[in-house]
Amino acid sequence: MRDYKLISADSHINEPPDLWANRVPAKFKDRAPRMESFEEGEAWIFEGALDPINFGANTNAARPRERRSTWIKWEDVPKGGYMPAERLKEMDQDGVDAELMYPTPRPSTALFWNNKDRDFHLACIRAYNDWLAEYCAYDTERLGGIALMPTTGVADAIEEYQRTMNMPGMRAGLLGMWPNGSLDIAPEDDKFWAVVQESGVPINLHVAFAQGMPGDKSRNPKGSSGEFRHTDAPIRSGEFIYTGALDRFPDLMVAFIEVDCGWVPYVKEQMDDRFSRMNPSVQYKIKMRPSEYYDRSFYFAYITDTYGVKNRREIGVDHIMWSSDYPHTGADWPNSWKIIDSVFEAAGVTEDEKQKMLAGNAARVYKLGNGK
């Protein structure tokens, strides 16, 4: 098995302009996502989107801060976002041994997850997953794909999960809503949890569930563009716990990605406190205290979280994974090791803890290095 020292549990690709045009069935060619040029740069045109979807912020890691913009021309996108051989070179510059690859959030997630035309929805999801599998197959020990799950019902989610998990390089699935296709967890989702539990890898929730069609980020109210990425995670964790899903599926692993982890001790404390105060006659029928499910079933990927690193033992060292977020704005590329060493030294992180948080946990739960 490869000796991993640094694994990013959350990195990103940049979808090439012809991804969907070349892969969706002919009847969807006219509706397929496409890239168009504008005065400010280039952007994706997606059916149902509120605006053209620019992607500059999804490539900013390679540019000085004064040159960063939400708009960019495709020719200026770092080649590693869509060419795996180039990505390995970019990883080597940063000293990263392996990455778990997620999509660009607005184009490949919220737009498809909120499109209710089932056939078109599935065609676009499958096209993306096929492309990602080919990308990661270039080096399956260093590139791991996280497949998009459709939101058109449990049966479709199971079918796509099983299809993609049999592809070289694909390591886990990503939910944008509950498997039933809504924002409310339901008993029918148990069929999907059973399949994921059997696979032995986590189901992933990246930042937050998709709650509406996205538009131009510049029109968002100030302070609503992702500074508090973790706010959806406590809600979804509570739904997993209080519905008994984690009692029915005790080996199910759930990874909350790009939500950091400094908030976890507080939420664990508060959930236990409120649970203990409930009248036994109306108390949730679960087998453990809420915090115990956190300690057993949940994993967390952080980008910048010095508070979380300091409080790693209250979170659970075996459940924390480092994330570069490359090539997005949050990345420290190509200086990740410099930042890591500074933060870890200040927090007194031991060598054993360092190995787990930076590589061991991600390699274990995503089965990296197993030859797939």
PyMOL commands that set and color helices and strands:
alter all, ss='L'
color gray80, all
select helices_A, chain A and resi 26-31+56-58+60-62+65-67+74-76+79-81+84-94+105-113+118-136+154-165+187-199+217-219+229-242+245-248+264-277+290-297+306-310+312-315+317-319+336-347+351-365
alter helices_A, ss='H'
color red, helices_A
select strands_A, chain A and resi 7-12+34-37+42-45+53-54+98-102+143-148+170-175+203-206+254-257+298-302+320-322
alter strands_A, ss='S'
color yellow, strands_A
deselect
rebuild
show_as cartoon
